[in-house]
Amino acid sequence: MTGLSRRGAEGALGDEVEGYLLWQARIAEAEQRAREFVAPMEWLTSAQREDVERRYVADSLRRARADLERIAARCGSLRVEYESRYRLLRRRCVGTALAVCAGCIAVATLLLPLSPTL
């Protein structure tokens, strides 16, 4: 296994672990916000309180997932757009460099017969 492919596997694992930890933090935050949401509702029974908290958490996580999917889709479209622009820019730079080199060679070829011989 090469260093590059080994690093790729480690990087992917690191990304997965980071994603897992961020999602767990999102769950904990949703649960805390749900508890804070139902706290002033003293008339609720324990079962009702748990039901409201559960629904609040489920709704928060559904919205968070939708947001993440929308962000991921946008990142993917931006990546495609930037890669396309990079390829175009690279072609232009290579074309310009080749044109400049060809121009220098043409000028040198034209001026070579004019130079005095030693």
PyRosetta script that sets phi, psi and omega in degrees:
from pyrosetta import init, pose_from_sequence

init()
pose = pose_from_sequence("MTGLSRRGAEGALGDEVEGYLLWQARIAEAEQRAREFVAPMEWLTSAQREDVERRYVADSLRRARADLERIAARCGSLRVEYESRYRLLRRRCVGTALAVCAGCIAVATLLLPLSPTL")
pose.set_psi(1, 132.2)
pose.set_omega(1, -178.4)
pose.set_phi(2, -80.5)
pose.set_psi(2, 164.9)
pose.set_omega(2, 178.8)
pose.set_phi(3, -61.9)
pose.set_psi(3, -36.9)
pose.set_omega(3, -178.3)
pose.set_phi(4, -67.7)
pose.set_psi(4, -46.2)
pose.set_omega(4, -178.8)
pose.set_phi(5, -70.2)
pose.set_psi(5, -34.2)
pose.set_omega(5, 177.1)
pose.set_phi(6, -64.6)
pose.set_psi(6, -42.0)
pose.set_omega(6, 179.0)
pose.set_phi(7, -65.7)
pose.set_psi(7, -36.1)
pose.set_omega(7, 178.4)
pose.set_phi(8, -63.2)
pose.set_psi(8, -42.4)
pose.set_omega(8, 179.0)
pose.set_phi(9, -66.7)
pose.set_psi(9, -42.3)
pose.set_omega(9, 178.3)
pose.set_phi(10, -65.0)
pose.set_psi(10, -39.7)
pose.set_omega(10, 179.0)
pose.set_phi(11, -64.8)
pose.set_psi(11, -40.6)
pose.set_omega(11, 178.7)
pose.set_phi(12, -65.5)
pose.set_psi(12, -41.8)
pose.set_omega(12, 177.9)
pose.set_phi(13, -63.4)
pose.set_psi(13, -42.4)
pose.set_omega(13, 178.0)
pose.set_phi(14, -61.3)
pose.set_psi(14, -40.4)
pose.set_omega(14, 177.9)
pose.set_phi(15, -64.0)
pose.set_psi(15, -40.9)
pose.set_omega(15, 179.3)
pose.set_phi(16, -64.9)
pose.set_psi(16, -43.2)
pose.set_omega(16, 179.3)
pose.set_phi(17, -64.2)
pose.set_psi(17, -44.2)
pose.set_omega(17, 178.5)
pose.set_phi(18, -61.3)
pose.set_psi(18, -43.7)
pose.set_omega(18, 177.7)
pose.set_phi(19, -61.2)
pose.set_psi(19, -42.5)
pose.set_omega(19, 178.7)
pose.set_phi(20, -61.5)
pose.set_psi(20, -47.2)
pose.set_omega(20, -179.0)
pose.set_phi(21, -64.5)
pose.set_psi(21, -39.7)
pose.set_omega(21, 178.0)
pose.set_phi(22, -65.0)
pose.set_psi(22, -38.8)
pose.set_omega(22, 179.0)
pose.set_phi(23, -67.6)
pose.set_psi(23, -39.5)
pose.set_omega(23, 177.1)
pose.set_phi(24, -63.1)
pose.set_psi(24, -37.8)
pose.set_omega(24, 176.0)
pose.set_phi(25, -65.3)
pose.set_psi(25, -38.1)
pose.set_omega(25, 178.2)
pose.set_phi(26, -64.4)
pose.set_psi(26, -40.2)
pose.set_omega(26, 178.1)
pose.set_phi(27, -63.2)
pose.set_psi(27, -47.3)
pose.set_omega(27, -180.0)
pose.set_phi(28, -60.9)
pose.set_psi(28, -40.2)
pose.set_omega(28, 178.7)
pose.set_phi(29, -64.7)
pose.set_psi(29, -43.2)
pose.set_omega(29, 179.6)
pose.set_phi(30, -63.7)
pose.set_psi(30, -40.7)
pose.set_omega(30, 178.9)
pose.set_phi(31, -65.1)
pose.set_psi(31, -41.8)
pose.set_omega(31, 178.6)
pose.set_phi(32, -64.0)
pose.set_psi(32, -44.2)
pose.set_omega(32, 179.1)
pose.set_phi(33, -64.7)
pose.set_psi(33, -35.4)
pose.set_omega(33, 177.6)
pose.set_phi(34, -64.9)
pose.set_psi(34, -43.3)
pose.set_omega(34, 177.4)
pose.set_phi(35, -61.9)
pose.set_psi(35, -41.4)
pose.set_omega(35, 178.4)
pose.set_phi(36, -66.8)
pose.set_psi(36, -33.6)
pose.set_omega(36, -179.4)
pose.set_phi(37, -66.1)
pose.set_psi(37, -43.5)
pose.set_omega(37, -176.6)
pose.set_phi(38, -87.7)
pose.set_psi(38, -10.7)
pose.set_omega(38, -177.2)
pose.set_phi(39, -54.4)
pose.set_psi(39, -45.0)
pose.set_omega(39, -179.0)
pose.set_phi(40, -73.7)
pose.set_psi(40, -9.6)
pose.set_omega(40, -177.5)
pose.set_phi(41, -89.2)
pose.set_psi(41, 73.6)
pose.set_omega(41, -174.3)
pose.set_phi(42, -69.1)
pose.set_psi(42, -19.5)
pose.set_omega(42, -177.5)
pose.set_phi(43, -76.6)
pose.set_psi(43, -12.7)
pose.set_omega(43, -179.2)
pose.set_phi(44, -72.7)
pose.set_psi(44, 143.4)
pose.set_omega(44, 172.6)
pose.set_phi(45, -76.4)
pose.set_psi(45, 170.6)
pose.set_omega(45, 179.3)
pose.set_phi(46, -60.5)
pose.set_psi(46, -42.5)
pose.set_omega(46, -179.7)
pose.set_phi(47, -65.4)
pose.set_psi(47, -41.6)
pose.set_omega(47, 178.6)
pose.set_phi(48, -65.1)
pose.set_psi(48, -42.1)
pose.set_omega(48, 179.4)
pose.set_phi(49, -60.3)
pose.set_psi(49, -45.7)
pose.set_omega(49, 179.0)
pose.set_phi(50, -63.6)
pose.set_psi(50, -39.1)
pose.set_omega(50, 179.6)
pose.set_phi(51, -65.0)
pose.set_psi(51, -44.9)
pose.set_omega(51, 179.3)
pose.set_phi(52, -63.8)
pose.set_psi(52, -43.6)
pose.set_omega(52, 178.3)
pose.set_phi(53, -60.2)
pose.set_psi(53, -45.5)
pose.set_omega(53, -179.0)
pose.set_phi(54, -61.8)
pose.set_psi(54, -44.6)
pose.set_omega(54, 179.5)
pose.set_phi(55, -65.8)
pose.set_psi(55, -39.2)
pose.set_omega(55, 178.9)
pose.set_phi(56, -62.6)
pose.set_psi(56, -46.0)
pose.set_omega(56, 179.4)
pose.set_phi(57, -63.2)
pose.set_psi(57, -45.4)
pose.set_omega(57, -179.9)
pose.set_phi(58, -60.5)
pose.set_psi(58, -43.3)
pose.set_omega(58, 179.3)
pose.set_phi(59, -65.1)
pose.set_psi(59, -43.6)
pose.set_omega(59, 179.3)
pose.set_phi(60, -60.7)
pose.set_psi(60, -43.7)
pose.set_omega(60, -178.8)
pose.set_phi(61, -70.4)
pose.set_psi(61, -35.3)
pose.set_omega(61, 176.6)
pose.set_phi(62, -63.2)
pose.set_psi(62, -43.2)
pose.set_omega(62, 178.2)
pose.set_phi(63, -66.3)
pose.set_psi(63, -40.1)
pose.set_omega(63, 179.0)
pose.set_phi(64, -63.6)
pose.set_psi(64, -41.9)
pose.set_omega(64, 179.0)
pose.set_phi(65, -63.7)
pose.set_psi(65, -43.2)
pose.set_omega(65, 178.5)
pose.set_phi(66, -61.9)
pose.set_psi(66, -41.6)
pose.set_omega(66, 177.3)
pose.set_phi(67, -61.6)
pose.set_psi(67, -45.5)
pose.set_omega(67, -179.5)
pose.set_phi(68, -64.2)
pose.set_psi(68, -40.0)
pose.set_omega(68, 178.3)
pose.set_phi(69, -65.7)
pose.set_psi(69, -39.2)
pose.set_omega(69, 177.8)
pose.set_phi(70, -65.2)
pose.set_psi(70, -41.4)
pose.set_omega(70, 178.7)
pose.set_phi(71, -65.4)
pose.set_psi(71, -42.9)
pose.set_omega(71, 179.8)
pose.set_phi(72, -63.0)
pose.set_psi(72, -41.4)
pose.set_omega(72, 178.4)
pose.set_phi(73, -63.8)
pose.set_psi(73, -41.6)
pose.set_omega(73, 179.2)
pose.set_phi(74, -65.2)
pose.set_psi(74, -41.2)
pose.set_omega(74, 177.7)
pose.set_phi(75, -60.6)
pose.set_psi(75, -41.9)
pose.set_omega(75, 178.4)
pose.set_phi(76, -62.8)
pose.set_psi(76, -43.8)
pose.set_omega(76, -179.8)
pose.set_phi(77, -68.4)
pose.set_psi(77, -36.7)
pose.set_omega(77, 176.8)
pose.set_phi(78, -65.3)
pose.set_psi(78, -39.3)
pose.set_omega(78, 179.3)
pose.set_phi(79, -60.6)
pose.set_psi(79, -46.5)
pose.set_omega(79, 178.8)
pose.set_phi(80, -60.7)
pose.set_psi(80, -45.1)
pose.set_omega(80, -179.5)
pose.set_phi(81, -62.6)
pose.set_psi(81, -46.0)
pose.set_omega(81, -178.8)
pose.set_phi(82, -68.9)
pose.set_psi(82, -36.7)
pose.set_omega(82, 177.4)
pose.set_phi(83, -63.9)
pose.set_psi(83, -39.1)
pose.set_omega(83, 178.2)
pose.set_phi(84, -64.0)
pose.set_psi(84, -45.4)
pose.set_omega(84, 178.8)
pose.set_phi(85, -65.2)
pose.set_psi(85, -37.5)
pose.set_omega(85, 178.9)
pose.set_phi(86, -63.9)
pose.set_psi(86, -44.0)
pose.set_omega(86, 178.7)
pose.set_phi(87, -61.0)
pose.set_psi(87, -41.6)
pose.set_omega(87, 178.3)
pose.set_phi(88, -63.1)
pose.set_psi(88, -46.3)
pose.set_omega(88, 179.1)
pose.set_phi(89, -62.4)
pose.set_psi(89, -41.5)
pose.set_omega(89, 179.8)
pose.set_phi(90, -63.9)
pose.set_psi(90, -41.6)
pose.set_omega(90, 177.1)
pose.set_phi(91, -61.7)
pose.set_psi(91, -42.1)
pose.set_omega(91, 179.3)
pose.set_phi(92, -64.1)
pose.set_psi(92, -42.3)
pose.set_omega(92, 179.8)
pose.set_phi(93, -64.6)
pose.set_psi(93, -44.3)
pose.set_omega(93, 178.8)
pose.set_phi(94, -64.9)
pose.set_psi(94, -42.0)
pose.set_omega(94, 178.4)
pose.set_phi(95, -62.0)
pose.set_psi(95, -43.0)
pose.set_omega(95, 178.5)
pose.set_phi(96, -64.7)
pose.set_psi(96, -43.9)
pose.set_omega(96, 179.8)
pose.set_phi(97, -62.3)
pose.set_psi(97, -42.3)
pose.set_omega(97, 177.9)
pose.set_phi(98, -65.2)
pose.set_psi(98, -39.6)
pose.set_omega(98, 178.7)
pose.set_phi(99, -64.6)
pose.set_psi(99, -42.1)
pose.set_omega(99, 178.9)
pose.set_phi(100, -63.9)
pose.set_psi(100, -44.7)
pose.set_omega(100, 178.7)
pose.set_phi(101, -62.1)
pose.set_psi(101, -43.2)
pose.set_omega(101, 179.2)
pose.set_phi(102, -63.6)
pose.set_psi(102, -40.2)
pose.set_omega(102, 177.6)
pose.set_phi(103, -63.2)
pose.set_psi(103, -42.9)
pose.set_omega(103, 178.7)
pose.set_phi(104, -63.8)
pose.set_psi(104, -41.3)
pose.set_omega(104, 178.4)
pose.set_phi(105, -64.9)
pose.set_psi(105, -41.1)
pose.set_omega(105, 179.3)
pose.set_phi(106, -63.5)
pose.set_psi(106, -43.9)
pose.set_omega(106, 179.1)
pose.set_phi(107, -64.2)
pose.set_psi(107, -43.6)
pose.set_omega(107, 179.8)
pose.set_phi(108, -63.8)
pose.set_psi(108, -38.8)
pose.set_omega(108, 179.2)
pose.set_phi(109, -66.4)
pose.set_psi(109, -39.1)
pose.set_omega(109, 179.5)
pose.set_phi(110, -71.3)
pose.set_psi(110, -34.8)
pose.set_omega(110, -176.9)
pose.set_phi(111, -84.7)
pose.set_psi(111, -19.9)
pose.set_omega(111, -177.7)
pose.set_phi(112, -58.4)
pose.set_psi(112, -46.5)
pose.set_omega(112, 178.5)
pose.set_phi(113, -66.0)
pose.set_psi(113, -22.3)
pose.set_omega(113, -179.3)
pose.set_phi(114, -80.7)
pose.set_psi(114, -16.6)
pose.set_omega(114, -177.4)
pose.set_phi(115, -75.6)
pose.set_psi(115, 142.5)
pose.set_omega(115, -179.1)
pose.set_phi(116, -68.1)
pose.set_psi(116, 144.6)
pose.set_omega(116, 179.0)
pose.set_phi(117, -83.9)
pose.set_psi(117, 147.7)
pose.set_omega(117, -178.5)
pose.set_phi(118, -88.5)
pose.dump_pdb("model.pdb")
